[in-house]
Amino acid sequence: MTEQEWETRKEAWRKHWDERRKHWGLRRRLTVMFAAVALAAVILTTWMTLGAVFNLQRELFQANSSTTETTSERDGPPWSHNTSYWNSPEFEAGRRAFGQVTRTAFIASLIAFFLASGAAGFVTRLLTRPLQNLTDGVKRFAAGERGLQLEVPRSRDEFQTLTEAFNGLVSGLERQETWRRNMVADIAHDLRTPLSVMRSEIEGMQDGIVKLDNAGLERLHGEVMMLSRLVDDLRTLSLAESGGLPLKLQSVEVPPFLQRLCDSFKTKASDAGVDIKLETKPFTAKFDPEAMMRVLSNLLENALRYASPGVVHLTALQENSGMIFQVRDSGPGLPKEALEQVFERFYRADSSRTNRREGSGLGLAIAKAIVGAHGGTIKAANQPQGGAVFTILLPLINDEMVVGH
């Protein structure tokens, strides 16, 4: 036999045993195991019962045997030494009783074995049915079925917990898939708009409809910068969420840091009819000033864009648990359903897309990612007196901590 033929035969045997193992699922293995245990219990019980009967009959035969019989002849069952006692008429009732007990024991053993095997099959079917349902559900989900929710078992056990976890996993995956499709559509939309403007401008210049002057170049430059900001935002968000965003942690005097931020928004706030009020006390904290400047700028821009004319409060304070930044506006606040979704990519409380060019829709998502890279949290809420409030909690960072993320 050549080596190739030997390998072919081994592969055929391997496939054969794989097919055999497929038919021996958990249900069949459990049934066989329970049946084997039941058979062993029946054999042991029968053996011990018949042994007790044998010993009882030996004592009866020995008690009625001739006194002239030696002790060695009486050792063991009477039929092992002198069958005349066993065949004698006086032991006819004993023989019938022994035969009846033996037959009854074997019949009871067979009945017990078949009942135990049937009960084992029924119990294993009940135990493995949730697993079979989960297996079918996984196959259906892998085949592309969506909106899949399995029936949760009534029993309060691990199968109920596992089924609920599976349903939650399917729902989470479907939400992520929907979010991914929407994100791709949003990116395509935000890229298509400036590209379409640039194409029409360039084609107009080529056809001589639009003059090739500084104003036209300025418009093209604006569209290019919008594309550049969108790409930069997507890259920053990707790095932050993957843990690859480099942070340059520094000890920062918080009041001067926030004052510079407020000064940079003076013109924009004045145009929006908003007054920015800074509320803080002198203290020093450790964070990446450039990254946190971007976070707070996104929050202020969001407040200026969606808040009604009024006052925006920028607050910073230090606590034992860390430091807190807070941006509060006097606008209409956020819808209830938006409080959990406001930090998602491209999410806007206003579903209309008429103002898409005011921002990429990634500002709050980037803010959350940068704060998370610092080990902090950011939350959105509505004030009782009206307006939205964004709260950032940063943990205290010691000098021994490694700079960078």
Secondary structure by P-SEA (a helix, b strand, c coil): ccaaaaaaaaaaaaaaaaaaaaaccaaaaaaaaaaaaaaaaaaaaaaaaaaaaaaaaaaaaaaaccccccccccccccccccccccccccaaaaaaaaaaaaaaaaaaaaaaaaaaaaaaaaaaaaaaaaaaaaaaaaaaaaaccccccccccccccaaaaaaaaaaaaaaaaaaaaaaaaaaaaaaaaaaaaaaaaaaaaaaaaaaccccccaaaaaaaaaaaaaaaaaaaaaaaaaaaaaccccccccccccaaaaaaaaaaaaaaaaaacbbbbbbbccccccccaaaaaaaaaaaaaaaaaccccbbbbbbbbccccbbbbbbbbccccccccccccccccccccccccccccccccaaaaaaaaaaaaacbbbbbbbbccbbbbbbbbbccccccccccc
